[in-house]
Every structure is written in C-alpha cells, then in structure tokens.
C-alpha cells in the first residue's frame, strides 16, 4: 500500500478546513467565515481502498495548517510555526487558492490579469479550458506550461486594500515557502462552484507562472466536485509505506481538544469582529460517564449517559468579557447552547457544559500562555498531573 503526510497550505479563508472535513467525512476542524479560525496543526486520516486500474490502497494523513498571514502577535507567530512544522514531515503539499478572491502578487498587478477576458492568449486559454473541462470527465488536471490568476468580480468589494509588509503580500510569502520544497506540490483551486469556469482561466495562468505545480485540480468541497480526482492524484504521488495510524482512526486530536475547538467555533459564530481573535478556550474539567452495564440482557438506559465539561473562555479586556457574557448572561448561554449541540453530536452522549469568562490581558503576546493552549502541551501536563496524583495516593 501507499502512505504519507500531505500538508495543506493556504491563505486565511482558502477553505482548508472545509476541504479537510469533506475529505475525511467527519468534522475534524472547525469552520467559520472569519480568518485565522485554525490555530493548530490538525491531522485527518483517510483510508483509500484499492481500485483496480486506478490506484493502490493507501492511507493519506492530511495535515491542516493555520492560514498563512502576516504575524502581528506571538499567537500569530506560533501559528506560523505550526505551518513550518507541518512542512518538516510531508510527502506532498496542497496549496489552496480561493477562486473567488484576488491573489496579491507583484506580477499580477498588470491589468491583463484583472479580468478573465484580458491577457490570456488563445493557446493558453484553450489549454486552461481543457484542464477545467476535464474535471467534469473525472480526469486529473495536469500542469500546463503556463500559469494564470484572476479574481471574481462579485468579490471585488470585499478585497482589502493591499498593505505593504516585509514580504510584500501574503500570497508572495506563501509562494516563497513552497519554492523551498523538494516534494510534489499540487495547486488546488477551491470554491469553484461560486465562479464561472471561464473566470478561472486567468487565475490558473498567473499562479502557474509563480510555480511549476505537479498538478492543478479545481474542487468544490461543498458540492464534492473534484475530490475523487484529488484523492486519486495524491495516492499516485505518495510513496509505498505502512499505515501511520490504526485503520479506524480519523484524526490525531484528543476529544477534549476537539471539544475546546467546538466551543471556540460557537464563539466565532455568535460574536462580532473583535472578540473571536482575542478569545481562547481551555477545558478545566472533563468527566466522562462510566460505561453502562445493563442489569438484564437487552436492557437499555432510560437516558443517554452524561459527560460533564467545564471550560474557561479567555479574552483580553473587560469590554470583551462583557460582550461574551451579554446582558443577563444571554450571549454566554447562546455560545454554550450552540457548542453543546455540536459536542453531543461528537461524543454521542448528553453533555452538561459549564462556561465562564476570564480576562487575561494581552494573552496573545504571552509566550507561556500561547504555548499552554497547544493540546500536545496540555496532554503532557495532564499526564504529569496524573502521575503526581498517583504518587501522592500511594504515599497516603
């Protein structure tokens, strides 16, 4: 069989988490329309059955990463470090580009790439069109000898003004990252269901001028268009190897971390522009129900078992705390209700969820606090606490 790690890179809102969830068939990453939703590396595991005449059996470990953006705080720098660490152990990289947005590249500033009808000669246009049409024929999209780019006209008013940064633009920084790689890199155009096909041609042309992609694959995770092609092309590119995870495991995340993320997703949904970026969630208590043992054969519990969870929502200012709690605690109740439904779906139990809000001034600049949010560090602390408790119990 084949196996390998596939890192997923992209700008914020490129649809990385949505694509990951669609490929896995389970919700392993939270999703929102707000940038910087993903803060940690998240692995999702896909078992691919052998298909005679198409590909071997494979285990693909997709690694979702935070969106590549200009770091403005220690939290941002830690998120960028997550990207670098994902690239250290990868067999293949997917670069996701949102087909509905303008790509900011110095080379793309010319008017010829502003609109689909301009700047694409007949040879390039026919080649790109053939590639895009091939998606409907369930065929892979091979890399052309040229490379394009464009933005969707309806998205023009939503594109932020270009800010000069130390790497000119986040798109240029993203391409700077992949130019240093020595593995296959696929360009995956996302959200293609939101744009006409002929609007994709200049986008493909500009992007392929930046990098010689091994494959160019347009997809729509929402409609599942192109996903089978993407998986097949990934399997073809992976090395022969053994499974990294058990066959029935679909993520590397512990449930308590997924619970914290679902609470944070509810915050993203229920609050405005400022609060989500200044909020963090830490699980303080996680009590799983004891296994149910029926007294009689065939007996079932009158009600599903109950998982008790207590979590702290951290923010940076008293004003943000007031927003999170809301008048008479109404907003915190909405956040809890939305999160509880998602958590119950994840755990398959009833959930008692207790939330409270703590002000931790300027926590995004605190290295110690940001590091404490990493679920891997949290697991190490929990393991240490359990060893300490066991030792104290033995002494007593």
C-alpha positions as CSV (number, residue, x, y, z in Angstrom):
1,X,0.0,0.0,0.0
2,X,0.9,3.7,-0.1
3,X,1.0,6.2,2.8
4,X,2.2,9.6,3.5
5,X,1.7,13.1,5.0
6,X,0.0,15.7,2.9
7,X,0.3,19.3,4.2
8,X,-2.5,21.7,3.4
9,X,-1.4,25.3,2.9
10,X,-3.3,28.4,2.0
11,X,-4.2,32.0,2.9
12,X,-6.9,32.5,5.6
13,X,-10.4,31.6,4.2
14,X,-9.0,29.5,1.5
15,X,-11.3,26.7,2.5
16,X,-8.7,24.4,4.1
17,X,-10.8,23.2,7.0
18,X,-13.8,22.7,4.8
19,X,-11.8,20.6,2.4
20,X,-10.3,18.6,5.2
21,X,-13.7,17.8,6.7
22,X,-15.1,16.8,3.2
23,X,-12.2,14.5,2.5
24,X,-12.3,12.8,6.0
25,X,-16.1,12.6,6.1
26,X,-16.0,13.7,9.7
27,X,-15.8,17.1,11.3
28,X,-12.2,17.3,12.5
29,X,-11.6,21.0,12.0
30,X,-13.9,23.9,13.0
31,X,-15.1,26.2,10.2
32,X,-16.1,29.8,10.1
33,X,-16.1,32.7,7.6
34,X,-13.7,34.6,9.9
35,X,-9.9,34.5,9.1
36,X,-7.5,32.7,11.5
37,X,-10.0,30.2,12.6
38,X,-7.4,27.4,12.5
39,X,-4.7,27.9,15.1
40,X,-3.1,24.4,15.3
41,X,-1.9,21.6,13.0
42,X,-4.8,19.2,12.7
43,X,-4.3,15.7,11.2
44,X,-7.1,14.0,9.4
45,X,-6.7,10.4,8.2
46,X,-8.2,8.9,5.1
47,X,-8.2,5.2,4.2
48,X,-8.3,4.7,0.5
49,X,-9.4,1.3,-0.8
50,X,-7.6,-0.1,-3.8
51,X,-9.3,0.5,-7.1
52,X,-8.4,-1.9,-9.9
53,X,-6.9,0.1,-12.8
54,X,-6.8,3.4,-10.9
55,X,-4.7,3.2,-7.7
56,X,-3.4,1.1,-4.8
57,X,-4.8,1.1,-1.3
58,X,-3.4,4.0,0.7
59,X,-3.5,5.9,4.0
60,X,-3.4,9.6,3.5
61,X,-2.6,11.8,6.5
62,X,-3.8,15.3,5.7
63,X,-2.3,18.0,7.9
64,X,-4.4,21.2,8.0
65,X,-2.4,24.3,9.0
66,X,-3.3,27.8,10.1
67,X,-3.8,30.2,7.2
68,X,-0.6,32.0,6.1
69,X,-0.9,35.6,7.2
70,X,1.3,38.4,8.4
71,X,2.2,37.7,12.1
72,X,1.2,40.6,14.4
73,X,1.4,38.8,17.8
74,X,3.1,35.9,19.5
75,X,-0.1,33.9,18.8
76,X,0.3,34.7,15.1
77,X,4.0,33.7,15.2
78,X,3.1,30.4,16.9
79,X,0.5,29.8,14.2
80,X,3.2,30.4,11.5
81,X,5.5,28.0,13.4
82,X,2.7,25.4,13.0
83,X,3.0,25.8,9.3
84,X,6.8,25.3,9.3
85,X,6.5,22.2,11.5
86,X,3.9,20.7,9.1
87,X,6.3,21.2,6.3
88,X,9.1,19.3,8.1
89,X,7.3,16.0,7.8
90,X,5.5,16.0,4.4
91,X,5.5,13.8,1.3
92,X,3.3,16.2,-0.7
93,X,1.9,19.7,-0.3
94,X,-1.5,21.1,-1.4
95,X,-1.6,24.8,-1.9
96,X,-5.2,26.0,-1.7
97,X,-6.3,29.1,-3.5
98,X,-9.8,30.6,-3.1
99,X,-11.1,31.0,-6.7
100,X,-13.4,33.9,-5.6
101,X,-10.7,36.3,-4.4
102,X,-7.9,38.4,-5.9
103,X,-4.4,37.0,-5.5
104,X,-1.9,39.6,-4.4
105,X,1.3,39.1,-6.4
106,X,3.5,41.8,-7.7
107,X,3.5,40.1,-11.1
108,X,-0.4,40.1,-11.0
109,X,-0.6,43.9,-10.9
110,X,-0.9,44.3,-14.6
111,X,-4.4,45.0,-16.0
112,X,-4.1,42.0,-18.3
113,X,-4.9,39.6,-15.4
114,X,-7.6,41.7,-13.8
115,X,-10.5,40.2,-15.9
116,X,-10.9,36.8,-17.5
117,X,-11.2,38.3,-21.0
118,X,-7.9,40.1,-20.9
119,X,-4.3,38.9,-21.1
120,X,-4.8,35.3,-22.0
121,X,-3.7,34.3,-25.4
122,X,-5.6,31.7,-27.5
123,X,-3.1,28.9,-26.8
124,X,-3.1,29.4,-23.0
125,X,-6.9,29.9,-22.9
126,X,-7.6,26.7,-24.8
127,X,-5.2,24.8,-22.7
128,X,-6.7,26.0,-19.4
129,X,-10.2,25.4,-20.6
130,X,-9.4,21.8,-21.5
131,X,-8.0,21.4,-18.0
132,X,-11.1,22.8,-16.3
133,X,-13.4,20.7,-18.5
134,X,-11.5,17.6,-17.6
135,X,-12.9,17.8,-14.0
136,X,-16.3,17.0,-15.4
137,X,-14.9,14.0,-17.1
138,X,-13.4,12.8,-13.8
139,X,-9.9,13.2,-15.1
140,X,-6.8,14.7,-13.5
141,X,-5.6,18.2,-14.4
142,X,-2.0,18.2,-15.4
143,X,0.2,21.2,-15.0
144,X,0.3,23.4,-18.1
145,X,3.5,25.1,-19.3
146,X,2.0,28.5,-18.4
147,X,0.5,29.9,-15.2
148,X,-2.6,32.2,-14.6
149,X,-4.7,34.2,-12.0
150,X,-7.9,36.3,-11.5
151,X,-10.5,37.5,-9.0
152,X,-14.2,37.0,-9.1
153,X,-16.0,40.3,-10.0
154,X,-18.5,39.9,-7.2
155,X,-15.7,39.7,-4.7
156,X,-14.0,42.9,-5.7
157,X,-15.6,45.0,-3.0
158,X,-14.5,42.5,-0.3
159,X,-10.8,42.6,-1.1
160,X,-8.8,44.5,1.5
161,X,-6.5,47.3,0.3
162,X,-3.0,46.0,-0.3
163,X,-0.7,46.6,2.7
164,X,3.0,46.7,2.2
165,X,4.5,44.1,4.5
166,X,8.0,42.7,4.9
167,X,7.1,40.1,2.3
168,X,5.0,42.5,0.1
169,X,2.0,40.2,0.2
170,X,0.9,37.0,2.0
171,X,0.5,35.3,-1.4
172,X,4.1,36.1,-2.3
173,X,5.2,34.7,1.1
174,X,3.2,31.6,0.5
175,X,4.9,31.0,-2.8
176,X,8.2,31.7,-1.1
177,X,7.5,28.8,1.2
178,X,6.7,26.3,-1.5
179,X,9.7,27.3,-3.7
180,X,12.0,25.8,-1.0
181,X,10.3,22.4,-1.0
182,X,11.7,19.3,-2.7
183,X,8.4,17.4,-2.8
184,X,5.4,17.4,-5.2
185,X,3.2,20.5,-4.8
186,X,-0.4,20.5,-6.1
187,X,-2.4,23.7,-6.7
188,X,-6.0,23.2,-5.5
189,X,-8.5,25.8,-6.6
190,X,-11.3,25.9,-4.1
191,X,-14.9,27.2,-4.1
192,X,-15.1,26.7,-7.9
193,X,-18.9,26.4,-7.5
194,X,-19.0,30.1,-6.8
195,X,-17.4,31.3,-10.0
196,X,-17.9,30.6,-13.8
197,X,-15.3,28.3,-15.3
198,X,-14.0,31.0,-17.7
199,X,-13.2,33.1,-14.7
200,X,-10.7,30.5,-13.5
201,X,-8.5,30.6,-16.6
202,X,-6.6,33.8,-15.8
203,X,-6.2,32.7,-12.2
204,X,-4.6,29.4,-13.3
205,X,-2.4,31.3,-15.7
206,X,-1.0,33.7,-13.2
207,X,-0.4,31.1,-10.4
208,X,1.4,28.7,-12.7
209,X,3.8,31.5,-13.6
210,X,4.8,31.5,-10.0
211,X,5.5,27.8,-9.5
212,X,5.7,24.6,-11.6
213,X,2.9,22.7,-9.9
214,X,2.8,18.9,-10.2
215,X,-1.0,19.0,-10.6
216,X,-3.7,21.7,-10.9
217,X,-7.0,20.5,-9.5
218,X,-10.2,22.6,-9.2
219,X,-12.6,21.5,-6.5
220,X,-15.7,22.4,-4.6
221,X,-15.7,20.8,-1.1
222,X,-19.3,21.9,-0.6
223,X,-20.5,20.0,-3.7
224,X,-17.7,17.4,-3.5
225,X,-16.7,18.2,-7.1
226,X,-13.2,17.1,-7.9
227,X,-12.5,15.4,-4.6
228,X,-12.2,11.9,-6.1
229,X,-9.7,13.2,-8.6
230,X,-7.7,14.9,-5.9
231,X,-7.5,11.8,-3.8
232,X,-6.5,9.7,-6.8
233,X,-3.7,12.1,-7.8
234,X,-2.5,12.2,-4.2
235,X,-2.3,8.4,-4.0
236,X,-0.3,8.3,-7.2
237,X,2.2,10.7,-5.8
238,X,2.7,9.1,-2.4
239,X,5.5,6.6,-1.6
240,X,5.0,3.0,-0.7
241,X,4.7,2.6,3.0
242,X,2.9,1.3,6.1
243,X,0.0,2.9,8.0
244,X,0.8,5.7,10.4
245,X,-2.5,5.4,12.3
246,X,-4.9,2.5,13.0
247,X,-7.3,1.9,10.2
248,X,-10.4,3.2,12.1
249,X,-8.7,6.4,13.5
250,X,-9.6,9.6,11.5
251,X,-7.7,12.3,13.5
252,X,-4.8,12.7,15.9
253,X,-6.8,15.1,18.2
254,X,-8.0,14.0,21.6
255,X,-11.7,14.6,22.2
256,X,-11.1,17.2,24.9
257,X,-9.2,19.4,22.4
258,X,-12.0,18.9,19.8
259,X,-14.5,20.0,22.5
260,X,-12.5,23.2,23.1
261,X,-12.4,23.9,19.4
262,X,-16.2,23.4,19.1
263,X,-16.7,26.0,21.9
264,X,-14.4,28.4,20.1
265,X,-16.3,27.8,16.9
266,X,-19.5,28.8,18.7
267,X,-17.8,32.0,19.9
268,X,-16.8,32.7,16.2
269,X,-20.4,32.3,15.2
270,X,-22.1,34.2,18.0
271,X,-19.8,37.2,18.4
272,X,-18.6,40.1,16.2
273,X,-15.4,41.1,14.6
274,X,-13.1,41.8,17.6
275,X,-13.8,39.2,20.2
276,X,-13.1,35.9,18.2
277,X,-9.4,36.8,17.7
278,X,-8.9,37.7,21.3
279,X,-10.6,34.6,22.7
280,X,-9.2,31.2,23.7
281,X,-10.8,28.2,25.3
282,X,-9.3,25.9,27.9
283,X,-11.0,22.7,29.2
284,X,-10.8,22.7,33.0
285,X,-12.9,19.6,33.8
286,X,-13.8,16.7,31.5
287,X,-15.7,13.9,33.3
288,X,-16.6,11.0,31.0
289,X,-19.6,8.8,32.0
290,X,-18.9,5.3,33.4
291,X,-19.5,2.5,30.9
292,X,-23.1,1.4,31.0
293,X,-23.6,-2.2,32.1
294,X,-27.2,-3.4,31.8
295,X,-28.6,-5.3,34.7
296,X,-30.6,-7.5,32.5
297,X,-30.0,-8.8,29.0
298,X,-31.4,-6.4,26.4
299,X,-31.9,-3.6,29.0
300,X,-31.1,-0.1,27.8
301,X,-30.6,3.1,29.8
302,X,-33.6,5.3,30.1
303,X,-31.4,8.3,29.1
304,X,-28.1,8.5,27.4
305,X,-25.0,8.8,29.6
306,X,-23.9,12.3,30.7
307,X,-20.5,13.9,30.0
308,X,-19.7,16.8,32.4
309,X,-17.5,19.6,30.9
310,X,-16.3,22.8,32.4
311,X,-14.4,25.3,30.2
312,X,-12.8,28.8,30.6
313,X,-13.1,31.3,27.8
314,X,-10.2,33.7,27.9
315,X,-10.3,37.2,26.5
316,X,-8.0,40.3,26.8
317,X,-10.2,43.1,28.0
318,X,-13.2,43.7,30.3
319,X,-15.2,45.0,27.3
320,X,-14.7,41.7,25.5
321,X,-15.8,39.9,28.6
322,X,-19.0,41.9,28.7
323,X,-19.7,41.0,25.0
324,X,-19.1,37.3,25.7
325,X,-21.4,37.3,28.7
326,X,-24.1,39.6,27.2
327,X,-27.0,41.1,29.0
328,X,-28.1,38.9,31.8
329,X,-25.7,36.2,30.6
330,X,-27.7,35.8,27.3
331,X,-24.7,35.7,24.9
332,X,-22.8,33.1,27.0
333,X,-25.9,31.0,27.1
334,X,-26.2,31.2,23.3
335,X,-22.5,30.2,22.9
336,X,-23.0,27.3,25.3
337,X,-26.2,26.1,23.6
338,X,-24.6,26.1,20.2
339,X,-21.4,24.4,21.4
340,X,-23.3,21.8,23.4
341,X,-25.3,20.6,20.4
342,X,-22.0,20.1,18.4
343,X,-20.3,18.4,21.4
344,X,-23.2,16.0,21.9
345,X,-23.0,15.0,18.2
346,X,-19.3,14.4,18.6
347,X,-19.4,12.4,21.8
348,X,-22.7,10.6,21.4
349,X,-23.7,11.4,24.9
350,X,-25.7,14.1,26.7
351,X,-23.5,17.0,27.8
352,X,-23.6,19.3,30.8
353,X,-21.5,22.3,29.7
354,X,-20.4,24.9,32.2
355,X,-18.7,28.1,30.8
356,X,-17.1,31.1,32.5
357,X,-15.1,34.0,31.1
358,X,-11.7,35.1,32.4
359,X,-9.8,38.3,31.4
360,X,-6.1,37.6,30.7
361,X,-4.7,41.0,29.5
362,X,-2.7,40.8,26.3
363,X,-2.6,37.0,26.3
364,X,-1.8,36.8,22.6
365,X,1.6,38.3,23.3
366,X,2.4,35.9,26.2
367,X,4.6,33.1,25.0
368,X,3.9,31.0,28.1
369,X,0.1,31.4,27.7
370,X,0.1,30.7,24.0
371,X,2.2,27.6,24.4
372,X,-0.2,26.4,27.1
373,X,-3.0,26.4,24.5
374,X,-1.3,23.7,22.4
375,X,-3.2,20.4,23.0
376,X,0.1,18.5,22.9
377,X,1.4,20.5,25.8
378,X,-1.9,20.1,27.6
379,X,-1.7,16.4,27.3
380,X,1.8,16.4,28.8
381,X,0.6,18.4,31.7
382,X,-2.4,16.1,32.3
383,X,-0.1,13.1,32.2
384,X,2.2,14.8,34.7
385,X,-0.7,15.7,37.0
386,X,-2.0,12.1,36.9
387,X,1.4,10.7,37.8
388,X,1.7,13.2,40.7
389,X,-1.8,12.3,42.0
390,X,-1.0,8.6,41.8
391,X,2.3,9.1,43.7
392,X,0.5,11.1,46.4
393,X,-2.2,8.5,46.7
394,X,0.5,5.8,47.2
395,X,2.2,7.8,49.9
396,X,-1.1,8.2,51.8
